[in-house]
Amino acid sequence: EADQNIRFPDQQDKIAFFEIPGNCTIQIFTEVGELIQLIEHIDGSGDEFWNLTTESNQVVTSGIYFAVIKDLDANEQTIKKFAIIR
Protein backbone atom coordinates (compact mmCIF):
# COMPACT_ATOMS: atom_id res chain seq x y z
CA GLU A 1 0.00 0.00 0.00
CA ALA A 2 1.20 3.48 -0.77
CA ASP A 3 1.74 5.69 2.24
CA GLN A 4 0.36 9.17 1.56
CA ASN A 5 3.06 10.67 3.81
CA ILE A 6 5.94 9.35 1.70
CA ARG A 7 6.78 11.45 -1.33
CA PHE A 8 9.82 11.85 -3.57
CA PRO A 9 9.32 15.41 -4.90
CA ASP A 10 12.66 15.45 -6.70
CA GLN A 11 12.09 12.02 -8.31
CA GLN A 12 8.53 11.52 -9.52
CA ASP A 13 9.27 8.20 -11.24
CA LYS A 14 10.20 6.15 -8.20
CA ILE A 15 8.60 3.33 -6.23
CA ALA A 16 9.86 2.12 -2.87
CA PHE A 17 9.76 -1.42 -1.56
CA PHE A 18 9.95 -1.25 2.23
CA GLU A 19 10.49 -4.02 4.79
CA ILE A 20 11.80 -6.55 2.28
CA PRO A 21 14.40 -9.24 3.05
CA GLY A 22 17.99 -7.99 3.04
CA ASN A 23 19.04 -10.61 0.50
CA CYS A 24 16.39 -10.98 -2.22
CA THR A 25 15.46 -10.43 -5.82
CA ILE A 26 12.53 -8.37 -7.04
CA GLN A 27 11.06 -9.33 -10.38
CA ILE A 28 8.63 -6.85 -11.94
CA PHE A 29 6.04 -8.28 -14.32
CA THR A 30 3.35 -6.69 -16.47
CA GLU A 31 -0.24 -7.84 -16.04
CA VAL A 32 0.22 -10.29 -18.93
CA GLY A 33 3.27 -11.86 -17.26
CA GLU A 34 6.12 -10.22 -19.16
CA LEU A 35 9.24 -9.77 -17.02
CA ILE A 36 10.32 -6.16 -17.45
CA GLN A 37 12.84 -5.64 -14.61
CA LEU A 38 14.95 -7.72 -12.25
CA ILE A 39 16.36 -6.01 -9.19
CA GLU A 40 19.00 -7.81 -7.14
CA HIS A 41 18.74 -6.52 -3.58
CA ILE A 42 21.74 -7.84 -1.65
CA ASP A 43 22.85 -4.91 0.52
CA GLY A 44 21.25 -6.26 3.71
CA SER A 45 18.85 -3.34 4.16
CA GLY A 46 15.08 -3.64 4.14
CA ASP A 47 14.46 -0.99 1.48
CA GLU A 48 14.84 -0.91 -2.30
CA PHE A 49 13.80 1.60 -4.93
CA TRP A 50 12.77 1.20 -8.57
CA ASN A 51 12.91 4.05 -11.08
CA LEU A 52 9.98 2.70 -13.16
CA THR A 53 12.08 1.68 -16.14
CA THR A 54 12.40 -1.65 -17.92
CA GLU A 55 15.58 -3.70 -18.41
CA SER A 56 15.98 -1.86 -21.75
CA ASN A 57 15.70 1.52 -19.95
CA GLN A 58 12.22 2.38 -21.23
CA VAL A 59 9.79 4.19 -18.93
CA VAL A 60 6.83 1.97 -18.02
CA THR A 61 3.29 3.01 -18.88
CA SER A 62 0.17 3.18 -16.74
CA GLY A 63 -1.07 -0.25 -15.80
CA ILE A 64 -1.17 -3.11 -13.34
CA TYR A 65 2.15 -4.67 -12.35
CA PHE A 66 3.29 -7.50 -10.12
CA ALA A 67 6.40 -7.64 -7.94
CA VAL A 68 7.68 -11.11 -7.05
CA ILE A 69 10.00 -10.75 -4.08
CA LYS A 70 12.14 -13.85 -3.57
CA ASP A 71 13.94 -14.20 -0.24
CA LEU A 72 17.25 -15.84 -1.18
CA ASP A 73 18.03 -16.94 2.39
CA ALA A 74 14.66 -18.44 3.38
CA ASN A 75 13.79 -19.63 -0.15
CA GLU A 76 10.34 -18.01 0.09
CA GLN A 77 8.53 -15.59 -2.18
CA THR A 78 5.85 -12.93 -1.88
CA ILE A 79 3.78 -11.47 -4.70
CA LYS A 80 2.56 -7.87 -4.57
CA LYS A 81 0.22 -6.21 -7.07
CA PHE A 82 0.36 -2.48 -7.72
CA ALA A 83 -0.85 0.11 -10.21
CA ILE A 84 1.04 2.87 -11.96
CA ILE A 85 -1.05 5.85 -13.01
CA ARG A 86 0.51 8.53 -15.14
N, C-alpha and C positions, 0 to 999 in steps of 0.2 A: 504494500500500500504506500502511496505517496504521502509524505508528511508535508502539510501545507506550510510548516515553519522552515523547511529546508529549501533554500533557493541558491542557484549559482548565477548571479546577475551578470558576471563577466563571461560565462560560458553557457549559453542557452541550450546547446546540443550536448547534454550530458545527463547520464543516468547513474545513480549510485546503487550499489548492492551493499547493504549493511548487514552485519552479523552473519557473515559467511565463514566457512572453515578457512583456516589460515593456509591450507595446502589443498587447492581445488582447481578445477577447470570450470569455466562458464561457457556453455555453448548457446548461441543465440540463433533461434530458428524463426522463419516466417510462419504464418498460419497454415501454409501448405506443406511445411516440413523441410524447407530448404535451409541448410546451414549457411548462415551469412557471416558469422564471426565466432572465433574461438579465443577466449581469454584465458591465459595460464596465470593463475593467482597463486604464487608460491612465496610471498614475502612474509607470511606468518601473521599478518594483520587480519582483521575481520571486515575490512572495507575494500571495495574495488569500484572503479569508475569505468564507464563506457561512453565514448564520444559519438555514438549513434552512426558509426560508419561500418561498412562491410569490410570483408577481407581485402577487397579490391579498392578500398578507400572511397567508396561511393556513399553519399548520405542516404540513410534509409527514409522511406516515405511513411506517411500515416498508415497505421494498420495495427493488427494484433500480432504480438510476438511472444515467443516462449523462451525462457532461460532455463537450461538444464544445468544445475550446479552439482558437480560430482566431487564428493569428498574423497581425496586420494588416499587419506590415511584410514578412514573407516569403511571405505568401499561402499558408500551409500550415495544416493542422489535425490535431489529435490527438484521439482518442476514448478516454475512460477510463470504465470501468464500476465502480460501487461500490454497496454495500448500506448501508441505514440500518436499524438494529434498535432498536426502542424497548422 
